[in-house]
Amino acid sequence: MTEQSMQTITRAVNILKAFSQKEKELSLADLHRKLGLSKSSLQRILNTLVLQGLIDKDENRKTYRLGIELYFLGHLVEENSNLMSIAKPYMTHLNKCFDETISLSIIHHNKRKCIGYIASNHELAALTYIGQYSPLYAGSSAKCLMAYLPDEEVEALLEGEDFESFTNKTIRNKETLLVELDTIRKNGYSISYGERVPGTFSISAPIIDRFNRVIAALSILMPTVRVKETQIEQYIEQVKETAQLISMKLS
C-alpha cells in the first residue's frame, strides 16, 4: 500500500471519528475546521464514504452524519455486545411464548427502521423484514420511538409532515399524535390497531441504553383476527418486561 493510500485511509478514519454524541451532524465547513483538511480533499473522501453507506448526506441541509452501514458492520466485531446480539435471545423467548412475530426497530433517517425480527410460525402472520422503513407517526414501534425523543426533535420531525393515511386508523394530525405520545410515555408502551397495515395489531415497549436514552423499540405483531382481548394485558406486560430485561443487559 502506497503512502498516499495510507494517508487517504487515515483521513477517512479521522472523518468518521470527528462525529460525536454532541456533534452528530457536521457540515463540510465543520469538518474542515475540525480536521484542517482542504475542502476538496474532504469532499472527495466524503463522496466515497457516502457511496459506501458509511456516511449519510442530507442534501437539503448540506450536512453529514454517520451512516447505518457502520451499525451493521458493528455486528461483525464478535457482535460487540451490541443491541441485536443482546436482544435476540430475549426476542426468541418472547416469540416462543406467543408464537407471534417479534421485531426490533430503531430511528434512522427520521423514520422507523426494522433491524431484526423473529417470525411467527403461523401461516397467517403479521410480516416485517430487516430494513423496512415506516414514518414515525404510524404503528406502535414508530410511535414508541418518537415518544421518547426530546420535544424539540419531535417538533422538527413533524414540521411539514403531511400525515399520509395508510389505513382509516392512521393518525392524521399533529395534535392527536402529541396526545398519543404523551400517553405512551405515561404507560411505558405503545399500541396499534392497523394504523399502518390493515388487519394487524402490535404492541411496543422502549429499550433504554446505559445513558438512559431510548435507542430501540421491541414489538409483538399479529393479525387482529388472532388477538384475544383477554390476553392484551399479558401481551403488554410481557413486551414491557422483555424490553426492560434487554435494557438491563445494555446498562
C-alpha positions, 0 to 999 in steps of 0.5 A: 500500500502506497503512502498516499493510500495510507494517508487517504485511509487515515483521513477517512478514519479521522472523518468518521471519528470527528462525529460525536454524541454532541456533534452528530451532524457536521457540515463540510465547513465543520469538518474542515475546521475540525480536521484542517483538511482542504475542502476538496480533499474532504469532499472527495473522501466524503463522496466515497464514504457516502457511496459506501453507506458509511456516511449519510448526506442530507442534501437539503441541509448540506450536512453529514452524519454517520451512516447505518452501514457502520451499525451493521458492520458493528455486528461483525466485531464478535457482535460487540455486545451490541443491541441485536446480539443482546436482544435476540435471545430475549426476542426468541423467548418472547416469540416462543411464548406467543408464537407471534412475530417479534421485531426490533426497530430503531430511528434512522433517517427520521423514520422507523427502521426494522433491524431484526425480527423473529417470525411467527410460525403461523401461516397467517402472520403479521410480516416485517423484514430487516430494513423496512422503513415506516414514518414515525407517526404510524404503528406502535414501534414508530410511535414508541420511538418518537415518544421518547425523543426530546420535544424539540426533535419531535417538533422538527420531525413533524414540521411539514409532515403531511400525515399520509393515511395508510389505513382509516386508523392512521393518525392524521394530525399533529395534535392527536399524535402529541396526545398519543405520545404523551400517553405512551410515555405515561404507560411505558408502551405503545399500541396499534390497531392497523394504523399502518397495515390493515388487519394487524395489531402490535404492541411496543415497549422502549429499550433504554441504553446505559445513558438512559436514552431510548435507542430501540423499540421491541414489538409483538405483531399479529393479525387482529383476527388472532388477538384475544382481548383477554390476553392484551394485558399479558401481551403488554406486560410481557413486551414491557418486561422483555424490553426492560430485561434487554435494557438491563443487559445494555446498562 
